[in-house]
Amino acid sequence: MSKPKNKTPKEVTSVIEHNGKLYNLLSIDLSSNRLVKEIPYNADEYIRKFDSGDIAGETPTQRTPDQWSRQKKSHLILSLLLNRPIGAILLAKGRSDSTSYARKTIIDGLQRSTAISDFINDRFTFTKDTPPIKCRYKNEDGETISENFDLAGKKFSKLPKVLQESILEYRLTTYLYDGFTDEELDGIMYCVNNGASFKPFQKMRIVLGSAIMEEIQPVCDSVFWEKAENITAKNDNILGCVIRSLMLLTGYKYNNLGTCEMTKFCEHFTENGNIKDINTLNSLLNQLNGIIHRKMNDDKYTFLTPCFIPHLIMNLNRFNSMEISDDTVYTAFLNDFLSSDSYTKFNTYSQKLASGGGLYSRPMVEKRQAIIDNALGIYISNARKTA
């Protein structure tokens, strides 16, 4: 068999034609593009701006700034002391019409910024397993020795001045994206973080974008969540409840209510969603907050679980469609339901299967919703008969 002939590679050219003339492409004209520039902050100057709000950390697409453990924070501060790189912090400032990035805003580095600020402001101490660092000492006779200095259990204000200054003078690598649109900056944040170990709810925030997240955030901040002690913003359980509730309220054709399907819904909502749906959900949460503030038999509110709340929202929406003006009726129904066999049955469909799955599968979701909706229908029917 004859060997295949080697193909001659096509010549790559930088020649372009413009208005009938040939030109050689020389380079990218960076002057015509938006700026990305390095800002020479040391840790002291940067944290002063961060603490004062001159550098904002509350971007709607960001996670809450309390995600890191004390051990992880301690490791970061140790890296500052040893003058090791901790990665670039990326900031953004939008155009003059920007709503989400009107100030310099962190798009990557919020947890690192929070950790440095917390340590400098004495909000945590080094963990007990923090290793000592080798330091040089000099006595009155000019003799120099090298010995370990123990960091474990110490906070910033208890460190020797030389070590404090090592932290404050640490040179951060900081870049500013300047003059981009909000949509471009949301896209940049998505690309910057997409290669990292990306938590599902962070991805959902970025997929939704800052404009939609600004509408959703008041729902996440509702006083209703104060009663649900096991549902916190830190773990994104609140955002999970909100997105699952929106999936049900909008009639989205889901296969399940797991995180992958939730991300698909976020992509769908950015294209097809209506802000009115978010407002409806917020109104239902506020109404529910008033309802459960009345006398509840479960005074610990243990029924307010991530699994139960989306069904409760849908059920209250169904109650409102019955045009009953007095929602104390719903308080009475809820107390009745929580002490009924129907609730026991509901909870049997609220447990993970032995295989570890199924909790948020469509059949399980529909069974749970049918149980509470049927219970409401029977309760209202009986109440009307005895009225």
C-alpha positions in Angstrom: 0.0 0.0 0.0 1.4 3.3 -1.0 1.9 5.9 1.7 -0.5 8.9 1.5 1.1 12.0 0.2 1.7 14.7 2.8 -0.6 17.6 2.2 1.1 20.9 1.8 -0.2 23.2 4.6 -2.3 26.1 3.5 -0.4 29.4 3.8 -1.8 31.6 6.5 -1.9 35.2 5.6 -2.5 38.4 7.4 -3.5 40.3 4.2 -7.0 41.8 4.1 -8.8 43.7 1.4 -10.5 47.0 2.3 -12.0 49.4 -0.2 -10.2 47.7 -3.1 -6.8 48.0 -1.4 -4.7 45.2 0.2 -3.4 45.7 3.8 -1.2 43.6 6.1 -2.8 43.2 9.5 -0.2 44.4 12.0 -1.8 44.1 15.5 -5.0 44.5 17.5 -5.9 48.2 18.0 -6.4 48.1 21.8 -7.1 51.8 21.9 -10.5 51.2 20.3 -11.5 48.6 22.8 -12.7 49.0 26.4 -10.0 49.1 29.0 -8.7 46.4 31.4 -6.1 48.0 33.6 -4.0 47.0 36.6 -4.5 49.0 39.8 -1.5 48.9 42.2 -3.3 48.4 45.6 -1.6 47.1 48.7 -3.8 45.2 51.1 -4.2 48.2 53.5 -5.4 50.6 50.8 -7.6 48.0 49.1 -9.3 46.9 52.4 -10.0 50.5 53.4 -11.9 51.0 50.1 -13.6 47.6 50.5 -14.7 48.4 54.1 -15.9 51.9 53.2 -18.0 50.6 50.2 -15.8 52.4 47.6 -15.2 48.9 46.3 -18.5 47.1 46.3 -18.9 43.4 47.0 -22.7 43.1 46.9 -23.1 42.2 43.2 -26.4 40.4 42.8 -24.7 37.6 40.9 -22.2 37.0 43.7 -22.6 34.5 46.5 -22.9 35.9 50.0 -19.5 36.9 51.5 -19.4 34.3 54.3 -18.7 31.1 52.4 -15.2 30.4 53.7 -14.3 28.5 56.8 -11.9 30.0 59.4 -9.3 27.5 58.3 -9.5 28.6 54.7 -9.2 32.2 55.8 -6.2 31.4 58.0 -4.4 29.8 55.0 -5.0 32.9 52.9 -3.6 35.2 55.6 -0.6 32.9 56.0 0.0 33.3 52.2 0.1 37.0 52.6 2.7 36.8 55.4 4.8 34.5 53.2 4.4 36.8 50.2 2.9 34.1 48.1 0.5 34.8 45.2 -3.2 34.5 46.0 -4.6 35.1 42.5 -5.8 38.3 40.8 -8.8 40.2 42.2 -11.0 41.4 39.3 -13.1 44.6 39.6 -15.5 46.2 37.2 -16.9 49.7 36.6 -19.7 50.0 34.1 -20.6 52.7 31.7 -22.3 55.9 32.9 -25.7 54.2 32.5 -24.7 51.1 34.6 -27.1 50.0 37.3 -25.3 47.0 38.7 -21.7 48.2 38.3 -22.0 51.9 39.0 -19.1 51.7 41.5 -16.0 49.6 41.4 -17.4 46.2 42.0 -15.8 42.8 42.7 -16.5 40.3 40.0 -14.0 37.8 41.2 -12.3 37.7 44.7 -15.2 38.5 47.1 -14.3 35.7 49.5 -10.6 36.6 49.5 -11.5 40.3 50.1 -13.8 39.4 53.0 -11.2 37.1 54.6 -8.5 39.8 54.5 -10.9 42.4 55.9 -12.1 40.1 58.6 -8.6 39.4 59.8 -7.4 43.0 59.7 -10.5 44.0 61.7 -9.9 41.3 64.3 -13.0 39.3 63.4 -11.2 35.9 63.6 -8.0 34.4 64.8 -5.6 32.0 63.2 -6.8 28.4 63.6 -4.9 26.1 66.1 -3.4 24.1 63.2 -1.9 27.1 61.5 1.9 26.3 61.2 4.5 28.7 62.7 6.5 30.9 60.4 10.3 31.2 60.4 11.4 34.8 61.5 14.7 36.5 62.0 15.4 38.1 65.4 18.1 40.5 66.5 19.2 41.1 70.1 20.8 44.2 71.7 24.2 42.8 71.0 23.5 42.6 67.2 23.3 38.9 67.3 20.8 37.5 64.6 19.0 34.2 65.0 16.3 32.4 63.0 13.4 31.0 65.0 9.8 30.0 64.5 7.0 32.4 65.5 3.7 30.8 66.6 0.6 32.2 64.8 -2.0 29.7 66.1 -4.8 31.4 68.0 -3.6 35.0 67.4 -5.6 37.8 65.8 -4.2 40.7 63.8 -4.0 43.2 66.7 -1.9 40.7 68.7 0.7 40.2 66.0 4.1 42.1 66.2 4.1 45.3 64.2 6.5 43.8 61.6 4.0 41.0 60.8 1.1 43.4 60.7 2.9 45.6 58.2 3.8 42.5 56.1 0.1 41.9 55.7 -0.9 45.6 55.2 1.9 46.1 52.6 1.2 42.9 50.6 0.8 43.9 47.0 -2.4 42.6 45.6 -2.8 41.9 41.9 -5.9 43.8 40.9 -7.4 44.5 37.5 -10.3 46.8 36.6 -12.7 46.2 33.7 -13.7 49.8 32.8 -16.5 51.1 30.6 -18.3 47.8 29.8 -22.1 47.3 29.7 -23.8 45.4 32.5 -24.5 42.6 30.1 -20.9 42.4 29.1 -19.7 42.4 32.7 -22.2 39.6 33.6 -20.7 37.6 30.7 -17.2 38.3 31.8 -18.0 37.2 35.4 -19.5 34.0 34.0 -16.4 33.3 31.8 -14.0 34.1 34.7 -15.7 31.7 37.1 -16.7 29.0 34.6 -13.4 27.2 34.8 -13.3 27.2 38.6 -15.0 24.7 41.0 -18.3 26.3 40.4 -21.2 25.8 42.8 -24.5 25.3 41.1 -26.3 28.2 42.7 -23.5 30.6 41.8 -23.8 29.5 38.2 -27.6 30.1 38.4 -27.0 33.6 39.7 -24.6 34.4 36.8 -26.9 32.8 34.2 -29.8 34.9 35.5 -27.6 38.0 35.3 -27.5 41.1 37.5 -30.7 42.7 36.1 -32.9 39.7 37.0 -31.1 39.0 40.2 -31.8 42.5 41.3 -35.5 41.7 41.0 -35.1 38.3 42.8 -33.0 39.6 45.7 -35.9 41.3 47.5 -37.7 37.9 47.5 -34.6 36.3 49.0 -34.5 39.1 51.6 -38.1 38.7 52.6 -38.8 38.7 56.4 -40.6 35.4 55.8 -37.3 33.5 55.8 -36.6 34.5 59.4 -39.2 31.9 60.5 -37.5 29.2 58.5 -34.4 28.8 60.7 -33.0 25.9 58.7 -33.0 27.8 55.5 -30.1 30.3 55.1 -28.7 32.6 52.5 -25.2 31.3 53.1 -26.0 27.8 51.8 -28.3 29.3 49.0 -31.2 27.3 50.4 -33.3 30.5 50.1 -32.4 31.0 46.4 -33.1 27.3 45.8 -36.7 27.7 47.3 -37.2 30.8 45.2 -36.2 29.2 41.9 -38.1 26.0 42.5 -41.2 28.1 43.4 -40.8 30.1 40.2 -40.5 26.8 38.2 -43.8 25.7 39.6 -45.6 29.0 39.4 -44.7 29.6 35.8 -45.7 26.1 34.7 -42.2 25.4 33.5 -42.0 21.9 31.9 -39.4 20.4 34.2 -38.2 16.8 34.4 -37.2 17.3 38.1 -36.4 20.1 40.5 -32.7 19.2 40.8 -29.9 21.8 40.3 -29.1 20.9 36.7 -32.8 21.4 35.8 -32.9 24.6 37.8 -29.9 26.0 35.8 -31.8 25.2 32.6 -34.8 27.0 34.0 -32.6 30.1 34.7 -31.4 30.0 31.1 -35.1 29.8 30.0 -36.2 32.6 32.4 -33.6 35.0 31.1 -35.1 34.6 27.6 -38.8 34.1 28.3 -39.4 35.1 31.9 -41.7 37.9 33.2 -40.8 40.1 36.1 -44.5 39.9 37.1 -43.9 36.2 38.1 -41.2 37.4 40.5 -43.5 40.0 41.9 -46.3 37.4 42.3 -43.9 35.2 44.2 -42.9 38.1 46.5 -46.5 38.9 47.1 -47.3 35.3 48.1 -44.3 35.1 50.5 -45.4 38.4 52.2 -49.0 37.0 52.4 -47.7 33.7 53.8 -45.6 35.6 56.3 -48.7 37.3 57.7 -50.6 33.9 57.7 -48.0 32.1 59.8 -47.6 35.0 62.2 -51.0 34.1 63.5 -51.3 31.3 66.0 -49.6 28.2 64.6 -49.7 24.8 66.4 -46.1 24.2 65.3 -44.6 27.2 67.1 -41.1 26.1 66.1 -42.1 26.3 62.4 -40.4 23.0 61.7 -42.7 22.5 58.7 -40.9 25.3 56.8 -38.4 23.1 55.0 -36.8 23.6 51.5 -38.9 20.8 50.2 -42.2 22.0 51.7 -42.1 25.7 50.9 -42.5 25.6 47.1 -45.6 23.4 47.6 -46.9 25.8 50.2 -46.5 28.7 47.8 -48.4 26.9 45.1 -51.1 25.9 47.6 -51.6 29.4 48.8 -51.8 30.6 45.2 -54.6 28.0 44.7 -56.3 29.3 47.8 -56.3 32.8 46.4 -57.9 31.6 43.2 -60.9 30.5 45.3 -61.5 34.2 46.0 -61.9 33.8 49.8 -61.3 37.3 51.2 -60.3 36.2 54.7 -56.9 34.5 54.7 -57.3 33.5 58.4 -59.1 30.6 56.8 -55.8 29.5 55.3 -54.1 29.7 58.8 -56.8 27.4 60.1 -56.4 25.0 57.1 -52.6 24.9 57.6 -52.9 24.0 61.2 -55.5 21.3 60.3 -53.2 19.9 57.5 -50.1 19.8 59.7 -51.9 17.5 62.2 -53.5 15.3 59.6 -52.8 11.9 58.0 -52.4 13.8 54.7 -49.4 15.6 56.1 -47.9 12.3 57.2 -48.5 11.0 53.7 -47.0 14.1 52.3 -43.8 13.5 54.3 -43.5 10.0 53.0 -43.0 11.6 49.6 -40.5 14.1 51.0 -37.9 11.5 51.9 -35.0 10.6 49.7 -35.2 7.1 48.2 -32.8 4.4 49.3 -30.9 5.0 46.0 -30.3 8.6 47.2 -32.5 10.2 44.5 -36.1 10.9 43.7 -36.9 13.7 46.2 -37.3 16.3 43.4 -38.3 14.0 40.6 -41.4 15.1 38.7 -43.6 12.2 40.0 -42.7 12.9 43.6 -43.2 16.7 43.2 -46.6 16.1 41.6 -47.7 13.6 44.3 -46.8 16.0 47.1 -48.6 18.9 45.4 -51.7 16.8 44.8 -51.8 15.8 48.5 -51.8 19.4 49.9 -54.1 20.7 47.1 -56.6 17.9 47.7 -56.5 18.6 51.4 -57.2 22.2 50.8 -60.1 21.5 48.5 -61.7 19.1 51.0 -61.2 21.6 53.9 -62.8 24.5 52.0 -65.7 22.4 50.8 -66.4 21.2 54.4 -66.1 24.8 55.7 -68.6 26.0 53.1 -71.1 23.3 54.1 -71.0 24.2 57.7 -71.1 28.0 57.1 
